[in-house]
Amino acid sequence: MDNNASGGCKRCLLFEMAGKEDVIAQVEKTKNLLSEDERAADKEYQKRLAACKECDKLMDATCLKCGCYVEIRALSKAAHCPAKKW
């Protein structure tokens, strides 16, 4: 984890952050609303998350370009990266 001076976690995903269990639960609930047909394949999902983790627009599991939780956006087959990284 790359913590910055403000206590945020730059380039971290939610599941890597302590004390965010309520947010993680809400994200998991949202992810579970996607049908299998709407979900990216696991390999593609992991590839997308890896690209997000390398992006300077990621902070506290949130994309600073669009405001989404990257773990939700990356899971949707139809979604795209607003910074055009995937």
N, C-alpha and C positions, 0 to 999 in steps of 0.2 A: 504494500500500500504506500502511496505517495501522499502523505498528509501535508497540507499547506498550513501557513501560519494562522489562518482563520478557523482551524479545526476541521475543515472539510476534507474530503478524501478525493483528491484529484486522481482520475483514472482508476477508480474502483467501481465495481459492480455492487449491487445491493447485497447479494449473498455474502460478500466479503466484509461488510461493514457491521460492527458490533452496535447494539442499541437501536437497530432499525427493524426489529421484529414485526412491529405493527405495519410498517410500510411494505416489508417483504411479504407479509401475509396478503395484503391488498393486491400487490403485483401478481402473486401466485393465483389469486382468485380471478384476476383479469385475464391472465394467461390461459387459465382453464376454460374461459368462455370461448376461446378460439376452437373451432372444429379441427379435426385432423387434416381436412382438405385445405384449411386456411393457414396451417402451420408450415413453416420452412422445415426441411429435413434437419435432423439433429446436427449433421456435419456442417450444413450451411449456417445454421444458427450459431454454432461455436465459432465458425469462421467470421461471421459478422460481429460477434461479441469481441473477438480478438482484435478486429480492426477498430472497434470503438475504444478498447482499452489503450490503443496506441494514439488515439486522437486527442489533440489539445483542447477540443471542445467538450470533453467529458469531465464532469465534476459531480461528486456525490451521486453517481449512477445516472445522472441526468445529462442529456445532450443540451449544451448551451446554445446550439444553433436553432433548435426547435422546441425545447422544453420537455421532451418526452423522457420516460424511463427507457433506456436503451434495451433493457431485457424484454420489454413488451414489443417495441418497434421491431427489433431484430427477429422476433419469433414469427411475425406475420409474413407469409410468403409474398404478399402483394406490396409490402412496405419497401421503402428505399431510404438510404442515408441522405439527409439533407446536405451533408458536406461532400456527397458523391464518393464516399469511400467504399461503398458496396451497393 
